[in-house]
Amino acid sequence: MKGNERLDVVERQAIYCKKHLRECQQQLVSFVNAQIESANSFYKKLAKTKNGKEKIARIKKLASQ
């Protein structure tokens, strides 16, 4: 997809969300919750690996910068 096509998609999605606010909110909440669950699962698995806790500390340090 090219730049203008992406912008068109974003604009159409914005218009849709303005008209269907509740539906968009529900979809967004579901998406964000799934992302959080996925990240938590990743961190739990990473913590169990060799040097995993140190890696997590480095990731958190980078994220806070």
N, C-alpha and C positions, 0 to 999 in steps of 0.2 A: 504494500500500500504506500502510496506517495504522500508527501506532506499535505497537499490540499485535500486528498481523500480522507486522511486521518482527521483533519480539522472538520470536514463535513460530518464525519461519523460522530465526533465529539459534540458538535452543535446539535445534531439530530437527537443524540442521547440526552443532552441538557433540556431540550424542548420536551421530550418524552417524560423526563423526570419531573419537570414542572407541572405537567398535566396529571401524572400518576405518582404523586409524592409518596404515598404510603407504600405502594408496591416497590418503588425504588429503595426506600428506606429498609424494608424487609430484606431485599436482595443484598443490599450493602452490609447490613448487620450479619447476615449469614456468611457472606464472603469474608468479612473481617474476622469473624469468629473462627472460621476454618483456617485462615492464615495464622492466627494466634495458636491454635491447636497444633498446626503443623510445625511451627517454630518451637513450641514447648517440647514436642516429641523429638525434634532434632537435637535440642539441648540435652534432653535426658539421655539419648543415645550417645552423644558426644561426651558427656560427663563420664560415661562408663569406659571410654577408651583410654589408652595410655596418654598421659598429658592432656586429657580432655578438659579438666577443670581449668588448667592454665590457658588453654586455647579459648575457652569461654570468657575468661577474664580479659584476654587480649581483644576479643570481639567486642565486649562491653566497653572497653576503654576506647576503641576506635569509634564506636557508635556515639559516645558521649562527647566527642570532639567537635 
